[in-house]
């Protein structure tokens, strides 16, 4: 599932060493991924309506304001739902099983992520905390572990 | 403004879904079912003045309708693609009716066909999914529906056995459908529950099998419909809604926008769920059927599990559901998959349901669902007595 056309200037090794798909930050999302690389979780917060937002947007999806600010957040949340993938959705994901989850952050938004824990430990409602995974020297993924 | 009885379907075309494409392409399959649907409607190719296409996974491209029309030799006065996933079929029906009602055209060919593999051209997924979903392995819809099922079980106590009942009853329907891909033997609840789990809590029989295939139907003006050789199947109501693309960002994981889509369709039609003689809800997974029946108002929210156990969903039952077998037993031909629910609704209301004909059927609820409960389009079809 690696991509043949890349819109940035990173070396080709960026994809091939890791072997799984990695984010290609856009101008809008770059602060999120740069913070993740520093092992900080930051979200956009709308200065007009006060709501936190995930994933990064060009405008607030609630009130449509463009006054969005980056704010550090707690990194705490709960498992809203999850599944244990026991097959490879693409050949790149061959380490099975893995836990795909929707985590509801303390600040409100939900995120698609992985729970880094034995699958049998994962439950809906379980408190989790952010666990940064340095996929490559350039890219850190935002995963979660039991709190 | 209403589309009630402003247009009717008078012809269908369909191939039996199959696994190995051989020499077939998405375009060749679409040409085949188009010819069949136009002939079935008693029309000639020159009578077709509107075309709605689904762009196949197997051959994604822009400018699709003009290329398709050029290939089959049609010069339409209205042409477009419908790009709402499994809601394409129901979405095409009302768009055809709207174009006819607006006087833009009189006979619309709605057609989709797909293969279960790529022809080499990668499907153009949006950058948002590649950036925020794929890195975590959320690449397949199966994982999204598994998270819906997991949460539904958590909130309402839904069980794997209840989900299995849907697959089993639909298989009973498929046994009477010569076009169904899986019509050779019945399924049992035990067999479904003992089958391999691909993504907790979904078993392999809770999940569609990708096939090659194609479906088409022809929607025409009332004037043409009244001369039809088959009983015309009228559009009585339609409603459409979307409240997310990726399930993680949906307002609710367990309550879908089938609700507003179905409410709008029933309101336009002036009927209620209790009036329906059959339902053809899009079924990429068993949980999809359960959530759709709840949100369309066939039972209370959260009661879908007990509801499917208490009702006989076979063609001879008290709530015939996916009488062609559903995609679970008929087969899912990519973006054409959701058209099979529409062709089956039309077929049944025309009285051409063969061994699975629902007796005295005059009203059908058909729902199309795209993405992971992302796009919903409900329609009510009617055979006038």
Interface residues (C-beta under 8 A of the other chain):
Chain A: X1 X3 X4 X20 X21 X22 X23 X24 X25 X26 X29 X54 X55 X80 X81 X82 X83 X84 X85 X86 X87 X89 X90 X93 X98 X100 X101 X102 X110 X111 X112 X113 X114 X119 X124 X125 X135 X141 X143
Chain B: X122 X127 X128 X130 X131 X132 X133 X134 X135 X136 X137 X138 X139 X140 X142 X143 X146 X147 X148 X150 X151 X154 X196 X197 X198 X199 X200 X201 X202 X246 X247 X248 X249 X253
